[in-house]
Amino acid sequence: MAETVAVGDRLIGDGQPVFVIAEIGLNHNGDPDLAGQLVRTAAAAGVDAVKFQKRDSKALLTKDLYDSPYDAWYSYGTTYGEHREALELSVEDLQKLRDLAQSLDVVFFASAWDLPSVDVCEDLGVPLYKIASADVTNIPLLERLAATGKPLIMSTGMTTEDEIAAALETIRAQHDQVVLLHCVSTYPSEFDEINLATIPWLRERFGCPVGYSGHERGIAVSSAAVAIGACSVERHFTLDRASKGPDHAASLEPPGLMKLVRDIRAIERATGVVQTDLVERERVVRTKLGKSLVAARRLEAGHVITAADLVAKSPGSGISPQALPSVVGHVLVRALDADEHLSFEDLRSE
């Protein structure tokens, strides 16, 4: 199984920088100018990638659902189909957004929700695909996406262990460049629904890199996901959570996205490696605050050391108090004043 997944010159997986995805999704509200503003703002926040969603609504929806009345407060049409069509960007718009992202050194990609949309994304030259939680069981779509040979990032919301296993079996019949994202498909997610402990379990169970796709309020949980090993973090991104649309309320605004990226990079640095010795800058602090064996009172030359003759005091530049049993019973070769440090050169065997 792949320990890392390559996306251009970036690697996603254990030991690599966290791959931070700003999920623009539908938060452009069908406005290409707003979409461009979202790309520029996300890039300024320091993300690695921006993700859009591509749908062919008539290929995706039954005619009855397409024509059904839709009166949600955030609806952009009188029917569900009209609403969905209003939130779609044209191919030309997506090409411009791709070029903009590339000019800002940000990966541009998409979740393709149906087979015609895969063809559109292939024409756009996306370097990877996102599989939405809703499509983990969509075997024909998974087969088509895997056949592109491109890396796949798959969310695991509202799915079972067996469904995830079947999806991975389908993908791995063609390649193993796949990343799972632990996800809870509630908007916004409540903290007691999230269960971050699933991240290491997924990695162990399925043998692939695992990240986190969050829909919760705030940034603390997404940061915590990195601390327990998430190799990628995806968050919905908007300029205004109060905007009209289905995903804005569960999204981060620019200050939140910027803080999340900042915190993720700090956690990466803090995670580091297994540390079994002093950090170099600790040595000065240890000398100042650590303890050494010093004389409890004046001790004359020739005195045989007992435990009561010595006390532990700062600074820690002398013999460690841990060595007390090994110095008891030795003879002083010179006198020590009270509070004077003991050294091994001051001692001889009795």
Residue pairs with C-beta under 8 A, 6 or more apart in sequence:
1 176
1 206
1 207
1 208
2 13
2 176
2 177
2 178
2 208
2 209
3 13
3 14
3 209
4 11
4 12
4 13
4 14
4 15
4 16
4 209
5 11
5 12
5 13
5 151
5 177
5 178
5 179
5 209
6 12
6 151
6 177
7 19
7 49
7 107
7 127
7 128
7 151
8 107
8 127
10 16
10 17
10 19
10 48
10 107
12 19
12 151
12 179
12 209
12 211
12 231
12 232
13 179
13 209
13 231
14 209
14 229
14 231
16 231
17 48
17 265
17 268
18 211
18 226
18 230
18 231
18 232
18 233
18 264
18 265
18 268
19 48
19 49
19 211
19 231
19 232
19 233
20 46
20 47
20 48
20 49
20 232
20 233
20 234
20 260
20 261
20 264
21 47
21 48
21 49
21 50
21 51
21 153
21 232
21 233
21 234
21 235
22 38
22 42
22 45
22 47
22 49
22 50
22 51
22 235
22 237
22 257
23 51
23 213
23 234
23 235
23 236
23 237
23 251
24 35
24 38
24 39
24 42
24 50
24 51
24 52
24 237
25 51
25 52
25 53
25 236
25 247
26 53
26 87
26 245
26 246
26 247
27 38
27 236
27 237
27 238
27 239
27 243
27 245
27 247
27 248
27 251
28 34
28 35
28 38
28 52
28 87
28 89
29 76
29 87
29 243
29 244
29 245
30 76
30 86
30 87
30 88
30 89
32 89
32 90
32 93
32 96
32 97
34 239
35 52
35 89
35 93
35 97
36 96
36 97
36 100
37 239
38 50
38 237
38 238
38 239
39 50
39 97
39 100
39 101
39 104
39 106
39 108
40 100
40 104
41 237
41 239
41 254
41 257
42 50
42 106
42 237
42 257
43 50
43 101
43 104
43 105
43 106
44 258
45 254
45 257
45 258
45 261
46 258
46 261
46 262
46 265
47 106
47 257
47 261
48 106
48 107
49 106
49 107
49 108
49 109
50 97
50 101
50 106
50 107
50 108
50 109
51 109
51 110
51 111
51 130
51 234
52 89
52 94
52 97
52 108
52 109
52 110
52 111
53 110
53 111
53 113
53 132
54 88
54 94
54 110
54 111
54 112
54 113
54 117
54 120
54 121
55 84
55 88
55 113
55 114
55 117
56 113
56 114
56 116
56 117
56 120
57 66
57 81
57 84
57 85
57 88
58 66
58 81
59 114
59 115
59 116
59 117
60 84
60 113
60 114
61 80
61 81
61 84
65 80
65 81
66 79
66 80
66 81
66 84
67 79
67 80
67 81
68 79
68 80
68 81
69 78
69 79
69 80
70 77
70 78
70 79
70 80
70 82
70 83
72 83
72 246
73 244
74 244
74 245
74 246
74 248
75 83
76 82
76 83
76 86
76 87
76 244
76 245
77 83
77 84
77 85
77 86
87 245
89 97
91 120
91 123
91 124
94 110
94 120
94 124
95 124
97 108
98 108
98 124
98 125
98 126
101 107
101 108
102 108
107 127
107 128
108 124
108 126
109 121
109 126
109 127
109 128
109 129
109 130
110 117
110 121
110 124
110 126
110 129
110 130
111 129
111 130
111 131
111 132
112 118
112 120
112 121
112 129
112 141
112 145
113 132
113 134
113 135
113 141
114 141
115 140
115 141
115 144
118 129
118 141
118 144
118 145
118 148
121 129
122 148
126 150
127 150
127 151
128 150
128 151
128 152
128 153
129 145
129 148
129 150
129 151
129 152
129 153
130 152
130 153
130 154
130 155
130 234
131 141
131 142
131 145
131 152
131 153
131 154
131 155
131 167
132 155
133 155
133 156
133 157
133 158
133 159
133 183
133 185
134 158
134 185
135 141
135 142
136 142
136 154
136 155
136 156
136 159
136 163
136 164
136 167
137 159
137 163
137 166
137 167
139 166
139 167
139 170
142 167
142 170
142 171
143 170
143 174
145 152
145 171
146 152
146 170
146 171
146 173
146 174
146 175
147 174
149 174
149 175
150 177
151 177
151 178
151 179
152 171
152 177
152 178
152 179
153 178
153 179
153 180
153 181
153 211
153 232
153 234
154 167
154 171
154 178
154 179
154 180
154 181
155 180
155 181
155 183
155 185
155 213
155 234
156 164
156 180
156 181
156 182
156 183
156 202
157 183
157 184
157 185
157 213
158 185
159 167
161 205
164 180
164 202
164 206
165 206
168 178
168 206
168 208
171 178
172 178
176 208
178 208
179 208
179 209
179 210
179 211
179 231
179 232
180 202
180 206
180 208
180 209
180 210
180 211
181 210
181 211
181 212
181 213
181 232
181 234
182 195
182 196
182 198
182 199
182 202
182 210
182 211
182 212
182 213
182 225
182 230
183 212
183 213
183 214
183 215
184 193
184 194
184 195
184 215
185 215
186 193
186 215
187 215
187 246
187 247
187 249
187 250
188 215
188 216
188 217
188 249
188 250
189 214
189 215
189 216
189 250
190 216
191 216
191 221
194 214
194 216
194 221
196 212
196 221
196 224
196 225
196 228
197 228
199 210
199 211
199 212
199 225
199 228
199 229
199 230
200 210
200 228
200 229
202 210
203 209
203 210
203 229
209 231
209 232
210 229
210 230
210 231
211 225
211 230
211 231
211 232
211 233
211 234
212 222
212 225
212 226
212 230
212 232
212 233
212 234
213 233
213 234
213 235
214 221
214 222
214 225
214 233
214 234
214 235
215 236
215 250
216 222
216 250
217 250
218 256
219 252
219 256
219 259
219 260
219 263
222 233
222 235
222 260
222 264
223 260
223 263
223 264
223 267
225 233
226 233
226 264
226 267
226 268
227 267
227 271
233 260
233 264
235 251
235 252
235 257
235 260
236 247
236 250
236 251
236 252
237 251
237 252
237 257
238 245
238 247
238 248
238 251
238 252
238 253
239 253
239 254
240 248
240 253
241 248
241 249
241 251
241 253
242 248
252 260
278 286
286 316
287 315
287 316
287 317
288 314
288 315
288 316
289 314
289 315
289 316
290 314
290 315
290 316
290 320
291 312
291 313
291 314
291 316
291 320
291 321
292 312
292 313
292 314
292 315
292 316
292 317
292 318
292 319
292 320
292 321
292 341
292 342
293 310
293 311
293 312
293 318
293 319
293 320
293 321
293 323
293 324
293 327
293 341
293 342
294 310
294 311
294 312
294 313
294 318
294 338
294 339
294 340
294 341
294 342
295 309
295 310
295 336
295 337
295 338
295 339
295 340
295 342
296 308
296 309
296 310
296 311
296 338
297 309
297 338
298 335
298 336
298 337
298 338
299 305
299 309
299 332
299 335
299 336
300 332
300 335
301 332
301 333
301 334
301 335
302 331
302 332
303 309
303 331
303 332
304 329
304 330
304 331
304 350
305 327
305 328
305 329
305 330
305 331
305 332
305 347
306 328
307 324
307 328
310 324
310 327
310 342
312 321
313 339
317 341
318 341
318 342
318 343
319 327
319 341
319 342
319 343
319 344
327 342
327 344
327 347
329 350
330 347
330 348
330 349
330 350
331 347
331 348
331 349
331 350
332 346
332 347
333 345
333 346
333 347
333 348
334 346
336 342
336 346
